[in-house]
Amino acid sequence: MIRYGSYRVFQRYRCKNCDRTFNDKTGTVFEHSSIPLKKWYLAVYTYIRLNTSIRQLDAELAVSYKTVYRRVQRFLRSLDAPRPQFEGPVEIDELYVSAGKKGRERDRPSRSRGLSTRGRGTYHEDKPPVFILADRGTGETYVHPAKAADESTIRLLLSYRTQESMTVYTDGFRAYEPLDEDDAFDREYVVHGEGEYADEEVHVNTCESHASL
């Protein structure tokens, strides 16, 4: 796979074997949508976790009611699909989605946010985590919103594997460290805080490329 230009704001890729081109949305319920994935992540998350109405979502995201309704319904139907079966190796990384209108310019002073904390976010704070898992064995990428970026969540996400022991590539986030003591995983990692982003096959660049959309 190589980078192959871009279309609008989306990076495109070309498969060296079949010569077909694609982007990170190809083959997903968000295929052919011009709306950034981060907006869809937020819409699906708030709809499922916070019971937000479609009408409120179209106002929050500046997207038409019809568009939000169709995509959210497609996503909900996809939940009935079989769970992933990771062949491995698997990259896993997380991103944090700002809820509501946080970060936008306002015509009034910002109010005090009692739950705001420094560092990584959680469901109960301002930035719920969204995990991205890229299975190099199958070429599939999966996106999972979560309540917290902690050990129990990570173990649950990685439990859908076909092998007794599987190689996992991560960054230096401490929640991944318990995998080092588990025979079910062969964890290799890079430490971004030390300027380390790739060591031959060890990286989470596939996940980060997906998150950048």
N, C-alpha and C positions, 0 to 999 in steps of 0.2 A: 504494500500500500504506500502511495506517495501523495503528497499534496498536489492538487490540480486546480489552482486558481480559486476563485470564489464567485458566488452568485448572490447579489445583493450584499447582505452582511454575513453570509454563511460560508465558511470554509468548505471547499469540496476536495474529494480525494479520488484517486484512480487505482483500481486493483491491477497489479502487474500481471496477474494470471488471466483474467477474463477481459481486461481493458474497459470494464464498466466504471462509470463515475457515480459518486454518491456523497451524501453529507451525513452528519450525526443524527438527523431525523429520519433518514431513509429506513423503511421497514417498521416504523413506530406509528402509534396512533396520532402523532403530531406531524406526520409526513405531509408535505405540500403547504404547511402553514407558514406564513411570513412573520408570525409573531414569535419573538425570542422564547427559548425554552424556559428561561428563568420566570417569565410571566406565567407560563403554563404550570410550572412546578408550584408556584404560589397559589394559582387558582385551584388546582387539584387538592393541594394540602389544606387550604382554608375551607374548601367545600366538604372534605371528608372529616377532618379533625375538628374544625370549629363550627360546622353546620352552617356555614355562610350561604346565603341564597345566591342564585344565579344573577338576580337583579342587582344585588350589592356588588358581586364580582365584576359585572360589566362596567359599573361606575368606578370601582377601584382601579381596574386595569385599563380603562379607556378602550375597551373592546366591545363589539356589539353583543347584545343578548343572544342572538341566534348563533353566533360563532362560539361563544363560551358554552352554550348549552350543548351543541353538537359534539364539541371536543371532549367535554367532561363526560358525556354519555358514552362516547367511544372508549374513553379511559376506563369507566366503570365496567363496561362489558368485557374489557381485556382482563379484568381481575379474575374472571372465571377461567382464564386460560391456565394450562398446567404451570406449576411452579418451575423456576429455573433449575436445571441440573448442571452444575458447574463441572466441567472437565478439567479446568486448570491448565496452566497457572492463571490465577485471578488477581487483577489489580483492584484495590479498594481505596477510595478516597471520599472525602466529604466536603460539602459546601454548605453555606448558611444563607438562607433566604430571608431578607428583610420583610417583615410582615406589614401589611397595610400601605400607608403612604410615607413610611419612614424614608428619609433621604431626599424627598422632593422639596422644592422651594415652596415656602408658605407665605401668606400675607399677614401672619400673626406670629408672635413669639412662641417658641416651642414650649410645651408644658413639661413639667417634671415627670419622668417615667420611673416609677418606684421599683419596677422589676429589672431595670437596666443594669447590667453588670459588664465588667471588662472581660475579655477573653472569648472563648467559644460559646455559641448560643445553645439554647434548649427550647423545647416546645413551650415551656412556661415563661420564657423570656421573649426577647424581641426577635431572635433569629433561630427558627427551627432548623435542625440539621437535615440535609438530604444526602443520602449515601449513593455513590456511583460505583458500580462493580462491572469491570470489563473482563470477560472470560476470553483469554487468548486461545483457549482450545477450540471454542466454537465461533469466536468472532462476535459474540453477542454482548451488548451493553445493557445493564439494568439500572433503573433509578428507583430508590426507595426513600420516601420521607420517613422520619423517625421522631420520637419524642425526645431522645437524648443521644448524644454521641458517646456511648459508654460500652464497656466490655460485653454486657449481656446482649445489647443490640447487635454488635459486631458478630458475636458467636451465632446468633439466630440467622443473620443474613448469610453467613458462610456455611450453614448447616446443610444447604441444598447442594451437596456435592456427590459425585459418582464414585470418587476414589476414597479409600480409607485414609490416605495422607495426601495433602494437596499443597502445592507451593502458592504462597500468597505474597504479593508485593505491596508494600505500604510506604507511607512517609514516616516521620519520626514521632507522630502523635502518640502520647503515652497510653491511650486506650487500647492500642494494638499490642502493647508489650506482653500481656498475658499469653498471647499466641506463641511466644517463644518457648514457653514451658509445656506446651500441649503437643503430644506426638501426632495429633491429627493434622498439624500444620507445619510447613517448613517456611517460616517467615523470613523474608529478606526485605531490607528497607533502605531508603535514602533519607538524609536529614537536610531538609530545605533550609533550616536555620543556619546551617554551616556552609551554605552555598552548593550543596550536593543535590543534583536533580536527576542524574542518570549514571549508572555504573553497569555498562553493557546492557544486559537484559533486565536489570533491576531499576524500575522506574514506575511512576503512576501517570505517565504523560497521556495515555489514552483517556483516563478519567478526567484529567485536567483539561484536555482538549474539548471533551464533551461539556464540562462545566463552564467553559469560557463562552459558550453560546448563550 
